[in-house]
Amino acid sequence: MTFPPRPQSTQLANGDCVVAWLRPELVHGSRAIQECERILCSDELVRYRRFLRPADRHRFLVAHTLKRIWLSKFLQTPADRLRFEIDQFGKPSLLGDHHRRLAFNLSHTTGLVACAIADAGTVGIDVEDCSRAINIEIGKTVYSESEMNAMRALEECEQRNRFFQLWTYKEAYSKARGLGFQLPMKQCEFHFPPEQSVQPKFGADVHDDPSRWRFVSRLIEPNHRCAVAVPIERESPGRVDFYEFSERDLRAEPE
Ligand SMILES: CC(C)(COP(=O)(O)OP(=O)(O)OC[C@H]1O[C@@H](n2cnc3c(N)ncnc32)[C@H](O)[C@@H]1OP(=O)(O)O)[C@@H](O)C(=O)NCCC(=O)NCCS
């Protein structure tokens, strides 16, 4: 699948969600790194410098630069002026007099960072590196019995795909709710009826109606799975678009 490089419009309608993703290794060279460091605030720089492994540090830098640049396009505010707050569960949100319904969420994994922005009050995103070795039985900790049985019944090559679909849907939903490990993950089920889109089913302890949500999943070749969870506005789902960023896009100032 190919993704468009940048959006035609920086206007979002109710319920719209736009995702930008980038491979951190594309950002290299001292000038590019310095430009990213210039955009981050002091708190972010403190966190950035705490990483011991250079790869983790670099990924953090690129992820938070992407977050700021992507938001700045929709807020018409310079990337380095944006301010954030963090709630009791660790979920960051925009601080200040911005459009109150504009929400964002960030995810990073080996080889990929992604940021979702939605005009929907909240949004959750998860990206995972599907090339890493897994034993699907570790899913038992967060997948329901029926999700596990459906996954075990698949051909071996399909099991890995299902494993990461489930993982990213659940994680994206949990991040949209912002409750972290408080959410009973086994009760947030996702089913895959033949020829139909994914069907979420929530148990009583989730205290939510799955028809209130739109779930979208994309395979970002060669090794990454990305899922987003966005609330549906007034029974009509907005658009969910994915954009591939280059190193040049990170340098762009708001129009
Ligand atoms: C905190 C948590 C949301 C982070 O998820 P992760 O997969 O390790 O990391 P991701 O890269 O996807 O997301 C991290 C980003 O999410 C954001 N974030 C942090 N806490 C968050 C929360 N409670 N809700 C939403 N977003 C959160 C931050 O921007 C963070 O980036 P930063 O640390 O660089 O600022 C996650 O550990 C968690 O609580 N999961 C609970 C659900 C669960 O049990 N999942 C198991 C698999 S289904």
Ligand as a Chemical Component Dictionary entry (heavy atoms), coordinates in Angstrom:
data_LIG
# 
_chem_comp.id                   LIG 
_chem_comp.type                 NON-POLYMER 
_chem_comp.pdbx_formal_charge   0 
_chem_comp.three_letter_code    LIG 
# 
loop_
_chem_comp_atom.comp_id 
_chem_comp_atom.atom_id 
_chem_comp_atom.alt_atom_id 
_chem_comp_atom.type_symbol 
_chem_comp_atom.charge 
_chem_comp_atom.model_Cartn_x 
_chem_comp_atom.model_Cartn_y 
_chem_comp_atom.model_Cartn_z 
_chem_comp_atom.pdbx_ordinal 
LIG C1  C1  C 0 1.202  3.764  28.598 1  
LIG C2  C2  C 0 0.839  3.013  27.362 2  
LIG C3  C3  C 0 -0.425 3.599  26.768 3  
LIG C4  C4  C 0 2.024  3.129  26.382 4  
LIG O1  O1  O 0 1.944  2.267  25.358 5  
LIG P1  P1  P 0 3.218  1.682  24.570 6  
LIG O2  O2  O 0 2.689  0.647  23.629 7  
LIG O3  O3  O 0 4.283  1.300  25.506 8  
LIG O4  O4  O 0 3.782  2.911  23.800 9  
LIG P2  P2  P 0 3.291  3.751  22.551 10 
LIG O5  O5  O 0 4.536  4.079  21.836 11 
LIG O6  O6  O 0 2.173  3.178  21.779 12 
LIG O7  O7  O 0 2.695  5.059  23.256 13 
LIG C5  C5  C 0 3.476  5.873  24.058 14 
LIG C6  C6  C 0 2.908  7.271  23.998 15 
LIG O8  O8  O 0 1.519  7.259  24.367 16 
LIG C7  C7  C 0 1.239  8.433  25.111 17 
LIG N1  N1  N 0 0.662  7.974  26.384 18 
LIG C8  C8  C 0 1.250  7.750  27.585 19 
LIG N2  N2  N 0 0.334  7.343  28.482 20 
LIG C9  C9  C 0 -0.847 7.307  27.844 21 
LIG C10 C10 C 0 -2.174 6.977  28.241 22 
LIG N3  N3  N 0 -2.480 6.606  29.479 23 
LIG N4  N4  N 0 -3.156 7.041  27.319 24 
LIG C11 C11 C 0 -2.886 7.421  26.055 25 
LIG N5  N5  N 0 -1.645 7.755  25.616 26 
LIG C12 C12 C 0 -0.643 7.694  26.499 27 
LIG C13 C13 C 0 2.531  9.216  25.270 28 
LIG O9  O9  O 0 2.562  10.221 24.268 29 
LIG C14 C14 C 0 3.581  8.171  24.993 30 
LIG O10 O10 O 0 4.716  8.710  24.345 31 
LIG P3  P3  P 0 5.910  9.379  25.187 32 
LIG O11 O11 O 0 6.171  8.508  26.367 33 
LIG O12 O12 O 0 7.041  9.446  24.230 34 
LIG O13 O13 O 0 5.385  10.723 25.573 35 
LIG C15 C15 C 0 0.620  1.501  27.629 36 
LIG O14 O14 O 0 1.741  0.980  28.203 37 
LIG C16 C16 C 0 -0.565 1.107  28.405 38 
LIG O15 O15 O 0 -0.942 1.633  29.412 39 
LIG N6  N6  N 0 -1.230 0.068  27.933 40 
LIG C17 C17 C 0 -2.393 -0.474 28.610 41 
LIG C18 C18 C 0 -3.125 -1.386 27.766 42 
LIG C19 C19 C 0 -2.561 -2.769 27.758 43 
LIG O16 O16 O 0 -2.701 -3.551 28.681 44 
LIG N7  N7  N 0 -1.960 -3.130 26.645 45 
LIG C20 C20 C 0 -1.440 -4.425 26.421 46 
LIG C21 C21 C 0 -1.595 -4.837 25.003 47 
LIG S1  S1  S 0 -3.223 -4.824 24.379 48 
# 
loop_
_chem_comp_bond.comp_id 
_chem_comp_bond.atom_id_1 
_chem_comp_bond.atom_id_2 
_chem_comp_bond.value_order 
_chem_comp_bond.pdbx_ordinal 
LIG C1  C2  SING 1  
LIG C2  C3  SING 2  
LIG C2  C4  SING 3  
LIG C2  C15 SING 4  
LIG C4  O1  SING 5  
LIG O1  P1  SING 6  
LIG P1  O2  DOUB 7  
LIG P1  O3  SING 8  
LIG P1  O4  SING 9  
LIG O4  P2  SING 10 
LIG P2  O5  DOUB 11 
LIG P2  O6  SING 12 
LIG P2  O7  SING 13 
LIG O7  C5  SING 14 
LIG C5  C6  SING 15 
LIG C6  O8  SING 16 
LIG C6  C14 SING 17 
LIG O8  C7  SING 18 
LIG C7  N1  SING 19 
LIG C7  C13 SING 20 
LIG N1  C8  SING 21 
LIG N1  C12 SING 22 
LIG C8  N2  DOUB 23 
LIG N2  C9  SING 24 
LIG C9  C10 SING 25 
LIG C9  C12 DOUB 26 
LIG C10 N3  SING 27 
LIG C10 N4  DOUB 28 
LIG N4  C11 SING 29 
LIG C11 N5  DOUB 30 
LIG N5  C12 SING 31 
LIG C13 O9  SING 32 
LIG C13 C14 SING 33 
LIG C14 O10 SING 34 
LIG O10 P3  SING 35 
LIG P3  O11 DOUB 36 
LIG P3  O12 SING 37 
LIG P3  O13 SING 38 
LIG C15 O14 SING 39 
LIG C15 C16 SING 40 
LIG C16 O15 DOUB 41 
LIG C16 N6  SING 42 
LIG N6  C17 SING 43 
LIG C17 C18 SING 44 
LIG C18 C19 SING 45 
LIG C19 O16 DOUB 46 
LIG C19 N7  SING 47 
LIG N7  C20 SING 48 
LIG C20 C21 SING 49 
LIG C21 S1  SING 50 
# 
